[in-house]
Structures are given as structure tokens and as C-alpha cells.
Amino acid sequence: MPRKMTDTGVAALKPRAARYTKPDPELRGLLVRIQPSGTKSFWAVTRQPGGKQVWTRIGPADAMAIEAAREQARSILQRVRAGLPAVEAKGETFGAVIDGWLKRHVDSNGLRSRDKIVDLLGRHVSAEFRAREFTTIRRSEIVALLDHIEDDHGAPQADLVLGIIRRVMFWYASRVDDYTPPIIRGMQRSKQKPRERILDDGEIRAVWKVAGESGTYGALVLLLLLTGQRLSAVLKMKWNDLSSTRWPANEPPTWTVATESREKSNIGKVRLPAAALAILEKLPRFAGNPYVLAGRGGMHIAYSGNPKRAFDAKLPKGTPNWTLHDLRRTARSLMSRAGVQADIAERALGHAIKGVRSVYDRHAYFEEKSAALAKLADLIDSIISPRVVPMARKREPLRPSR
């Protein structure tokens, strides 16, 4: 017969390299979860009538006796098996507050990050956590949620979710009496420095070669490098954003980057270099899909996850990790290398010029930005296809005639 688990036994459980759980021999469905950091917590796990498994955190094991955990677990297991939320909320639930925040803050201000926020919450915040009474959520429970996200998806994902929860809690605190958010400094998981990664010439050649063999996704990579624009601008490029004049002609086509509400500044209108136009010429057009980089369902292509992993798998072994945004940094560095003035290069990237100049200098810089992209394309071409200049033969010295 299994030995009974005691408070002393829980305290003696040692952390391992990976997170693990220890079941309670006395109550089936009660477990102790031990993190690699040594943090321990009680969890109840059972299945709903439809068969879905539900994990519910009970509390920290260092602040709760196992008998108290068993008592709460019995109630939770009974409710979940009956098809009810694990914990009966007495006030507004976390999910209800989230919905209110999305409606009154995110939607009313037209925040463009709404879809990303909803996606992050949908992937990382369970239905059980959403059903919790909002004002009773403790710091330790948020820490446990972040531990789970960090272990399964990495520290950056945990920090993104923490950022959303922080904004929701402080928004709620601004609307009600006597609520203090449990968020404090130091809860973030990663100490990220600004990326400095740019691709060197050898990496540019390798990426260019793979991109040329990777269809529409490869076209995305090449256009990002040739234009230096933000990923969202290139992804959302539509055929009607390009002038009807086709290359080669007296006036090459221009691209007008659409400006959305609350968007950062962008390059505006610019003439595309021949290398970019050659890429556009090869892309298919689909009825009912307005996007240049057309994907499924009338939308643009996916840019991360499996497509990026498949692309990276074709690169030479040992290629350091890189992101699509690194191409923008690479393009800006190449512009300096090509002799583009810093002020023009910043405008070509769509960066806002700060100070009184932004108020009084209303020149569009169309020709200057177009020339900057042309210089960038010429430099990239010289990197992709280096020109070998034959060395002049050494002349024999003249010998005096006899």
C-alpha cells in the first residue's frame, strides 16, 4: 500500500531538470507540481463529462497544508466532473474583465494589436483561469501561470502574457474602488536586449538562394531585404497598391504603402527597384484575393511557425538563428554601406523624423527614397553575384636592343 503523503514529504520533494508531478496516494486527482526552480504547488486534475482534462491550481505547497489542499481538491474535482467551473466565482470573472477591457479599451482605441492579444490569451490562459473571480487572483497564481508558459513556450511568450495581464489589472484598478493589482516589478522572465543581428554577405547569399526556391514565402523574404520595410507593410501589399505601369517602361511602377489608423509612419510612395519588380512579376494572382503575397481564404501568407522552420531547414548547417525583422536591420546597414545619407535612409525605412523638422519639412522625398532603394538593390546584386575583375598581366620590362 502506498505511503501517505504528509507535509514533511511534500517539503522533501526535490526539483529536477524538467518539471514533474507527484500524485497524492490518498486522493486521486490531487497532485504536487514541482518546477525546476524548486517552486511547488498543489493541482487538481480530472475530466469534464465530455472527456476534456482540466487542470486547476489550488495553491502554493509552501503556504498550504496538504489536508487543506485535499479539502479544496475534493470540491474542485466534484464540480469539474459535474460540468461546472472548477471554482465558483462570486464576483466578476477574469474572463469577464478581459472582455470588458477588449471592448472599452482595445476596441474603442482601435489598437492594431487586438488579434495578437486575443491569440495569446486563447493559447495560454485556460478556461479555468478565466472562470476565476478576478479580484481574488493572487500573485502566486500569476507566477504559476507564467511558470507553465515559460516551461512549455519560453520566457518571451510568458512576458507577453504578463504584459497583457498587467494592462488589464491596472485598467480595472482605474475603474473600481479598493483594488490593488498583484503585479510587481521583477515578474518578467526574460531580460531581452535590443537585437543587433544583421546578415553578413555569406548569409545574404545563402538566404537569397533558398528564397529563390521557396515560392511565395521566398518572395516575402526577398522583398523584405530589398525594401527594408516593416513585415506588416510587405505582407499587406495589395495589387492595387502598385501603379498600373509595368516594367520595363519609361516610368517604373510605384508602390503606395497604405497607412492605417494608429500606425507608425511608413515609406509612403516609392518607386520599386528592378529586382523587386522581377519578383512581383513571378507571383501568381488569384481571383478574390487582393494580396500580392496571397495565402488561403483571401488573406496573405503565414509568416512564422512552420513556413519559417521549413525555410531555415534549407539553409546551410550552422547558420545562426535569424528573424525576418533582422532583414530590415540588414537593409538599413547596407544602405549606409551603399553611401545613402543617414537622413534619407531613415525616411526610406519609414522612420519618423522627430522635432520641428517633421512639422515644417513637408517634402515627400519620393526621388530620394526611390534612389536609396535602387542603391540598396545594386549593392545586394553585387553581393549575390560578385563581379570578378581579371588582373592585368604583368608586363615584361623592356630590354635594351643590342
N, C-alpha and C positions, 0 to 999 in steps of 0.2 A: 504493500500500500504506500502511495507517495507521501512523503513527509509534508506536514502542514507548513505553509509559508507564514513566517512571522515578520514583524517589523525589523528584527535583527537580520533575518535572512534577506530582506529587501535591501537593507543598507549594505550588506556584504556583496551584492551583485557587482561584478567588475565590468568596466567598459571594454569593448573590443574595437577592432579596426573598423567594423561596419556596425550599423545599428542592428539591434536584435530585441526579441521579446521573450519574456519568461511567463508562462501561464500559471495561474493560481490553481493548485490541485483541488482546492476546496470549492471553488465557484467557477464552473465552466463559462467562459466568455469574459473573464477578468484577466487582464494581462498587465505586466510591468514592461514598459518600453525603456530600453537603456540606449542612450545616444553615445557616439564615440567620445563626446566631450565629458561623459560621466553623468549628464543630466538624466534623471529617472522620472517617469510619470505613469500614473495608472490610466488604463484604457479599457473600455468595454467594447466588445466586438460580437456582433450577431448578424442575422439576416432578416430583412423585411419579408412580408408574406410573398412578394414577387420574386424573392431569391437574391436581391441585391445585398451585398455585405456592407455593413455600416460600422465605422469606427468612431467612437465618441470618447473624447478625452475627459477624464474625471478630475484629475488634479495632479500637482507635483507630489512625488513619492516622499520627498524630504520634509513635506509640511502636512502630511496626512497619514493617519494610521491605516493599516490595511483593513481593519474591521470597518472603518468609516468608508473606505473605498468599496468594500463589498456591499455595504448597505446602499450606496448610490448606484452601484453597478446593477443590483437586482431590479431597481426601479427602471433604469435605462433599458436593460435587456427586455423587460416586460413590455415597455412602451414600443420599442422598435419592432418586436415580434408581433405586436398588435397593429402595426402600420402607422403608428403615431410618431411625431418628432421625438427624438431622444430625450429632450428636456423641454418641459412646458414653459413657454415664455410668458411672463406676466406683463411685460411692457412691450415697447416696440422691438422687433427683432433686428438683428444685424442686417438681414436681407431687406427689410422694410426701409431702414435708414439708407442703405445703399441705393435703393430705388428712388427715394426722395432726393438724395444728393445728385444722382444722374439727371433727374428731371429739373430740379431747381438751380443747380449749379452748372453741370456739364452741358446740358442741352440749352439752357437759357443763355449761356455764354458762347454757344457754338464751338465748343472745344473740338478740335480735329482729332484728338486722341481718344474719343469715346469708344470706337471699335476696339482699340487695343486694350483699354481699361476693362471692357466687358469680357474680352477674351481671356485676359489674365485672371480675373475673378472667377470666370467659369471653369478654368482649368485647375486652379489651385485652392479655391475656397469651397469646401464641401457643403452639401445641403444642410448637414447637421450644424455646422458652424453658422450658417446663415439663419438657422432657426433659433440661435441663442438670443436671449434678451440682451439688447445692445449695452445697456448701462452696467450690466453685471460682468462683462468680459474683462478679464484681468490681464495684466501684463504677461504673466507666466503663460497664459493661453495663447497670446500672440507669439510669444517666444517659441512655444511648441509648434505652432503653425509654420513659423519661419524655419525651424529646425527641419521639419518634414520637407518643405520646399527645397531648402538648401541641400539636403541629403539626396534628393531624387532629381533635382533640376539645376542645382548650382546656386552659388551666392548671389549672382546678379539678378536672377529671377526672384529670389527671396526679397531682395532690396526693392525691386519694382512693386511687388505686392505690399511691402511695408510702406512705401511711399503713398500708395492709394489709401491704405487704411489710415495713415496719419492724416491725410487731407480730409477724409470722411469724418474722422473723430473731432478734428478741430472745427470743421464746418458745423457739426452737430453741437459742439460746445458754444458756438456763437449764437445758437438759436434757443437754447434751453437753460434753465436755472440749475445750479448746483451739479454740474457735470464737469469732471476733470479728466481729460484723456489720459490713459495709462501709458502713453508713448513718452519715452525719454531719449535723451542723446545717447549715442553709442549702441543702439539696437541694430544698426545696419551691419551687414555681413561682409561686404567687400569694400576695400579701400582702393577704388579704381582711380588710376591716374589718367589724364588725357592721353589717348593713343598717339603715338608718334610714327607708327608704321607706314612706310611707303615701299613700293615695289622697286627693286633695283632693275637694271636693264635686262639681266638674265631672266628674272621673274616675269618682266613685261613680255619678253619673247615667248616664254612658256605659256603664260595666260592667253596671249593673243592666239597662239596656235590652237590651244584647246577650245577657245571661244569660237574660232572659225569652224569647228567641227561639232558645235553644240546647239545648233538651231537658234530658236528664238531666245533662249536663255543666254546663249553666247552673244547674241546681238545686244542684249541688255548690258553685259559686261563691257563690250567694246564701246558702246555709246556712252557709258559712264566714264570710261577712260578718255574718250575723245572730246567730251564736252565738259567734264568736271562738274556736272550738275548734281543736285541732290537726287537721291534714289527715287523719291516720290515724284519729282518732276519728270524723270525719264519714264518711269512706269506709267504715268498718267498721260503721256504724249498720245495725242489722237491725230488721225489723218487730217482732220480739218484744222489742226493747229499748224499745218505746213502749207505754205503757199502753193498754188497750183502749177507754177512754173517748174518744169522738170529739168534735171541736169542731164547733159550739159546744155546750157543756154546762155544768153547774154547776161541774164540775172539769175544766179543760182537760187534755189528755194530758201525761204526763211522760215524759222521756227519761232512761233509766238508762244511763250510759256504762260499758260493760264494762271491767273492769280486768284486764289481762294480767300475767303474771309479768314482773318486772324492768321494768315500765312506769313512766314518770313519773306523778306524780299527775294526776288529771283532775277535771272538774267534779262527777262523781258523778251524783246525781239532781237534775233540774231541770225546772221547768215551762217549756214552749216558748211563745214569744210567738205571737200570731195570725198574723203574717206568715210565720213558719216553718211553721206548720201548713197555711197555704194552699198553700205549695209542696209539702208532703208529700202533700196531697190529690190533686194533679195527677199524681203519679208512678205509673207502672204497676207492677203486681205480677206476678211470674212464678212459676209452679209450679216448685219445685226450686231457686229462687234466694232465699235469705233476706235479701239485702241491699236496703236502701232505694234506693241508687244502683246498680241492678243492671246488670251487664255481661254478657259472654259466659262460657259454661262454668261457670255457678253462682258467678261471682266478681263483685266490684264493678267499676265502670268504670275505665278507664285515666285517669290524671290529668295526664300530661305528654306531651311529644312532639307528635304530630300533633294531638290534641284541643286542646291549649293554643295551638298555632300557628294552627289554624283559628279559634279564639275571638279571638285577637289581631288576625287579619286583618279582622275585622268592626268593630273599634274605629276611632274617628276617626284619620285620618292624623296622625302626630306624637305619638301617645300614648306617653309614656315607658315603658320596659320595667318590668314589674311581675311579681311571682311570687304564687303562691297564698298563701304564708306572709305576704306583705305585707298580706293581708286580715285576718289575726289581729292584726297590729300596728295596722292601721287601726281595727279594732273596739275594741281597748283604748284607743286615743286618743279615740275617740268616746264611750266610757263616761265618761271624765274630763270631756269636753265636756258630757255629759248630766247631770253632777252626781253620778255614782256615786262613793261613797267609795273611795279607793285600795285599802284592805284588801279590800273586797267585790269590787272589780273584779278584783283578783288571784285571788281564790278563784273568781270566775266564769270566768276563763280556765283554771282548773285548775292554777295555780301553787302549789307547796308553800309553806306558811308556815313559816319557819325559826325555830329557837330553842325555848325552853321552851314557848312558846305552842302549838306543834304537838304537844307531849306532853300538856299539861293542858287545852287548849281542844278538847273533842271535839264541840262543837256542829256540826250538819250544815249550817247556813246555807242551808237549802233555800229559804225565803221570800226571803231577801236576794239570793241568786243569781238566783232567778227574776225578782225585781223589777229587777235590773240588766239582764238580757236584755230585759225589757219596755221599759225606758228606752232601751236601745240601739236597739231596733226602732222606737220612736216617733221618735227623732232621725233615723234613716235614712229613715223615711217623710217627715219634714219636708224632708229634703234632696232626695228623689226627686220629691216633689210640693210644692214651696214654696207656702205659702199667701200669697196677695196680699191684704193688708188695705187696703180702699179708704180714701183720705184723706178726712177730713171737710171738707165745703165751708166755705170761709171766710165767716163771717157778715158781712153789711154792717153797718157801725156805725149805731147808731140816730141818726136825725136829729131834732132838736127840732121839734116841731109848731109851726106858725105860728098 
